[in-house]
C-alpha cells in the first residue's frame, strides 16, 4: 500500500478527548503492527507529488468546522466514523460519502458538516500534478482511549513516493465496519418533496434578497417531518423554507431493523436569476457513490 506521510495533528476539544487524527499512514515494516489507525488516507493516484503541506491545511480547516458543529450533549460520547471525499483541481468538493457510521447522528453529522462546510479548499498543488482530483478517506474518533486506536490490520511496505495505492487492506471490512451497516438513515420521497418546494417570498424578491438557508429537520418514525430548526439564513427566506419542508415525507430511518427518529440537514437556495427555488438534502447523502477510476 502506497501512501504519503503527514505529521500527526491530534486535536483535543476541552477535556472531552475529541480528536481527528490527521495522519496519513506512516512507513512500516512488513507485517508490523501500526501504533495507531490510519486517519487520513489518500485513495487516488498522487503521481509522486508530496501532498503533505496541502493536506495539513485541508485537515486543519475540517477539524475546526467539525468541532464547531458538535452539540454539547455529544461531547462526552464515544464513537468513530469514516468519510470519503473527492477534492477537484479547483479545490471544490466533488463528492462526499460516509463509509462507516458511528450509528449516532449527533456524532455523524458534525463530522460530515466539518467536511462539507470546509469547502472549497485551495486548488490542488499545480506543480507536476496532472490528476483531476484527490480522493481521501478520513477517520473521526470521539473520546477513544489510546489503546482503542491500535491498528486493525497489517500492511506491506509503504513509501512516500506516491503512486497508485493498493486499497485491499484499507477497504476490507472488519467487524466494526459490518456493524456500521446496521443503520439506515432517512431517505427522502422525492415525488412528495417536488410538490412541496419552497416559494420565493414576493417581498424578498422585490427587495433583491437572495441566499442560502440551512435547516435541521427532525424525521419521525412514521416518515413525517417534526421540528424544523433554522441553522442560518435570511429570516424571510427561512420562514418560506420551513413552511414547505414540513410537507416533505421520508422513508424512516432504521437501526437494527427498528424504525427510529433521525435528523436531516437541508440546503435551500434562493437566487434572483433562477426560475425556481432549489432545495436539497445535504445530510445524509441520498444514494451517492464515490467512483474512482481503475
N, C-alpha and C positions, 0 to 999 in steps of 0.2 A: 504494500500500500504506500503510495507516494503522498507526501504532504509537506506543507510549509510549517515552520516553527514560528509561533508568535509568543512572546513572553507573557506569562500569566498576569491577568488583570483581575484579580479576585475582588469583588465589591461587597461591602457589608452595609446594610441599611440598619441604623440604630443598633440595637442588640439582638435583632431578630435572626441574624445569621443568614440573610438572603444573599445569594451570590450567582452572578452569571460568570462562570469561569471561562474566560475568553482565550483559551489557549488551543491552538491547532495542535494535533498530536505531535509529541516530541519524538526525537530519534530513539529507537530502542534496539536491543539485540534480538536475534531470532528467538522466539519462544519466551521472551522475558515479559513478566507482568508489568503493566504500567502503574505508576504511583497514583494516577487519577484518571478518570474517564476523559475521553476527548470531549471538548466543549464547543469548539468551533471547527467544523470540518469543511475543507474545500472539496466539492464534489465534481467540479468541472476541470477541464484541462487548463493548467496555469501557463503552459508553454515556456516553462523555466523562469518565469518572471517572479521576483520577490514581492509578494503582496503583503508582507508583514506590516510596513508603515501604513498602508491603506486600510488594512483590517483593524488596526488599532483605533483609527478614527471612527470607523463604522461601528465597532463594538462599543466604544465609549458612548456614542450617541444612543445606541439601542439600550444600553444599561441605564442611562439617565431617564429615558422615556419609560422604560419598564418600571423602575422604582416609582415614578410619578403616578402610575396608574394602579398601584397595588392598594386595595382598600384596607382600612385599619384593621378590620376583623380577619384579614387573611395574612397578616404579617407574622403570625406565630404558627401558621400551618406548615406542614411538611409535605413535600411532593417534588416531582420532577417532570419535565416535558421536553419535547424536541420539535423544532420548527425548521422547515427548509424554505429558502428564498432564492430568487434569481435577481441579481443586480445587472441591469443592462449597461451598455457602454456609456450612455448619457448619465448614469447614476440613478435613473428611475428604477423602481421595483417592478419587475415584470410579472412576478408570481410569488405568492406566499401560500404555504400549506402546512398544516400541523401533521406530523408523522408519529407523534407519541403524546397522548393526552395525560394529564395528571388525574383525570376523572373528576376534577373540581373546576367549574367555570370561573370561580373567583381567583384561581391560580392561572388557568389557561389564558383568560382574556388579557390580563396585564402584560404577559409576555408577548402575546400576539400584537397588542397595541404598541408595545415597545418597538417592535419591528416596523409596523405599519406607519406610525407617526414619525419615524426617524427619516423616512424617505422624503424627497430624493436625496441621495448621497452625492458626494463628489463624483465626477466622471471617473471611469476606470483608468488606472495608470496608462497613459498613451504610449510610453516608450517601449517599443518592442512587442506589445501585446496585440495580437490580431483577432482575438476572440470577440464574440458579440455579447457575451455575458459572463458573469461569475456566479456560480451556484454554491450555496453554503448550507450546512446543517448546523443549527445552534442548539445547545442543550442548556436548559434553565433549571437551576436547583434551588429549592426553598428549604432552608433550615436543615440541610443534610449534614449529619455528623461526618467528620473526616473519614472515618472508617467505611462509610457508606459510599464513598466516591472511588472505591477501588475498581480497577479495570474489570470489565465483564468479558473480555475476550483478548486473545493474544494476536500478535501481528508479526509479519516478516519484517526485514529491514525497511526503514523508511529513510528518505533523504530530503534535502532542501532544494533539490534541483527541479522540482515541479514534475510535469509530465502527466499522463493520464492515470488517474487513481484507480486502484482495484477496490471496488466498493463491496466485495463479497462479505468481508468481515464486518464492515460498518453497518450493513443493512440486514444482516442475518438476524431474524427475530430471536430474542431471548425471552425468558419467562415474563419479565416486566412488560415488554412490548406486546406480548399476547394479551396481557391484562388490559392494556390500553384499548384494545378492540372492543371491549365490553360496553363502551359508552357511545351513544349516537346522539349528536346534538339535534336540535330542532331544525326542520327543513321547511323552507317557505313553499306554500302552494301558490305558484306564480300566477295562475289564471285568476285567482281571487285577488291577489295583490294588484293585478292590472286594472281591476275595477275600482281600486281604492288608491289611486295615485294622487299625491298632493296637488292642489290647485295653487297657482301663483296668486297671492293676495293682490287685488286690484290696486289698493293704496300703496303697497310696497313697490309694485311695478311702476306706477306713476311717479313714485319718489326716487326711482332709479336704484332701489335696494336689491342687491343680489348677494349670493354667497352660499356657503355650505352649512347645513345643520347636522349635528351628530346626536343621535338618540340612543338610549339604552332601554330596550323594551323587554318586559317580562313575558315569557310564553308559558301559559298554564298547561297542566297535564292534558287538558282537552284540546290543546292547539290554539286556543284563543289568546289574544293579547291582553295582558293585565296592565300593571303600572308602566307608564312610559316616562322616563326622565330625560330632560334635555341636558346633554353634556356641554354643548356650545352652539352658538348661532344667534342670529338676529331674532328678537322675541316674536315679531310678527310672522316671520318665516317659520319659526319653531312651532308656533301655535297651529299653523296650517299643516305642518308635517305631522304633529302629534295626532291631530284630528283624523287624518287619513290612515295613519299606521294602525290605529285602534281597530280598523276594519280588516286588517290582514289576518290570514289564517295559516297555520303551520301543521305539518306532521309533528306531533310532540316528541320531545327528547325521550330517550330510554337509557336507563342504567341497569345493567344486568337483567335486561328483559322487562323491566318495570318502567312505566311512564312516569316521568319526573318533570318538575319545573326547570326552565332553562332561561338564559338571557341571550338576546341577540343585539348586536350593535348595527345601527343603520345610518347610512350617509344619504342625505337628501340635498341635491344640488339645484339651486335656483340660478339661472342665467338669463339675462335680459334678451340675449340674441338667440335663445333656444325656444322652439315651439312648445315644448312640454318640460315639466319638471322631472328630473331623474331621481329615483330612489333605489338604493342598493343595500343588500346585506353585506357588511364588511367583516362581520364575525358572527357565527362561524362561517367558513367558506362553504359555498354551495357547490359541491362536486367539482372542485378544482383539482388539477393534477400538475405536477412539475415534470415536464418531459425533457430529458437531457438527450442529446444526440449520441448515438452509439459510435 
